[in-house]
Every structure is written in C-alpha cells, then in structure tokens.
C-alpha cells in the first residue's frame, strides 16, 4: 500500500467528499484523522470505512472549524502525538446556511470555510514543513468565479446574501492556497500548497439548496467529486499552486484536470492583504 507510514488529516470527513477522500487514503494505507465536529458522526464514518475496506488506521478527533480555540486544541493534540504529517486536506465546508456567525463572530461560511482552515494550517505548519513531500490541499469551488473579497463584510456587517457570502469564502480559500504556495517558495520551504474543487457533486453540502434547483442539475457522486482532491493530494506530477477540478463542460463534471483560476484570485496585492489580515486575526505562527 503506497501510503503506509504516512499520516493525513481530512476535515469534514464524516460525510460526502471528505468521507470519500479519507476512505481512499485509508485504503492506500495511511493513518487518517477523521476530523469533524460531531463525535457520533465521526465514529460512525470510521465504522463505515472499515466495513468497506481494510487499510491503514482511522482516528476520530474533534474539530470545530467555527471556533478558533477548537482549531488550536485539535492542532496541539496532533502535534503532540504525531512526528509527521504528510497531507492536510482542508475539505470541510458550509454552503448557503441561514444567516449565522462562527463562535468568533465571523459570517459562518467565511469563518468555517476560510478562517478555520487558515488557522488550522498555521498551527500545523511546523509539523507539515518537517515532513518531506508534504502537501496541503484546500477546497475551493466554481463559486469563486465572480466573487469579491469585501473586508467590510466578514462579520455580517451588510444584509446577508447567502450565495455572495459563499462565493467570498471559496474565493478566500483559493487565494489562501495560491498565496500560501507563493510564500512557501519565496522562503525556500519544501511543503506544497494546492487547491481543488469537486464540480457539481451530490453531498450533504446542498441541504440548504432549493430542491427544484438541485433536481435540475446533473450531479456527480461524492466519490467522483473527490477525485480532483485526491489528484492534488497524490499525483506525482501535481505541483504547488495548481488548482484541480473536473475536465468536463464548465468544470461541472468529469475526470481530474487542471482547473481555471478566475482573474479575481490572481490579484497579488489583494491576496497579500487577505493573508496578512487572516494571520493577524487568527494569531497563528506562520513564519512569513
């Protein structure tokens, strides 16, 4: 098994894309942290994975990405018990919920999808960087296209627009992956940062979507949707700064391939500003 002896963390791996990603890594022999908020769901996911296949090792660990203190606690436990971390998959997400905030006061999608993962990566940075060949893969979305980063609307300061806020969070994720890679290379690090998106895939993420709208879409399975993430994680030819998605029409479905990065995610001044803001607000220990 090609991942024997390697350790991975997949956030939100109790369901959907995260479940399929964690299952694949487990089947290849990795030790996989099933990192999610709900212990019962996490343990149930582990039992389902073990019923499907044998593999490496599965560990449930509590992680609430809507709480910066929970993120720090999780990272400290991992750092204390692991000597290596080969893969961090920033997968967990929230999509178009009713207006709500994270425990730290951020609009929930922005708080969970971006800020929680930024902080998690920062807290685990030293462990990742000390593991040769390590990668961080952050999930974005087709919804990053046409989105904007509004520094005056990270805490629901403006009237709530569910899709606008979701787009902002996924744009922030892609910017994070790209800016992280830029800073890694500039500072001579070996760790790689990549991004991926699942096209249109059927998962629990869509529980707030209009049913008629959902029924009108041709959706891939969660297993199919996880393939771009797994390509970014595992392909030997994958490189830092790449964005992986399906190769079909509008990147909605298909086999893993390099995806289009919207010009809005390539504004170096904006990207640097968002990084510096997030580093300050999360108080994480990125060395750059």
Buried (B, 14 or more C-beta within 10 A) or exposed (E): EEBEEBBBBBBBBBBBBBBBBBBBBBBBBBBBBBBBBBEEBBBBBBEEBEEEEEBBEBBBBBBBBBBBEBBBBBBEBBBEEBEBBBBBBBBBBBBBBEEEBBBBEBBBBBBBBBBBBBBBBBBBBBBBBEBEEBBBBBBBBBBBBEBEBEEEBBBBEEEEEBEBBBBBBBBBBBBBBBBBBBBBEEEEBEBBBBBBBBBBBBBBBBEEBEEEEEEEEEBBEBBBBBBBBBBBBBEEEBEBBBBBBBBBEEBBBBEBEBBEBBEBBEEEEBBBBBBEBBBEBBEBEBEE
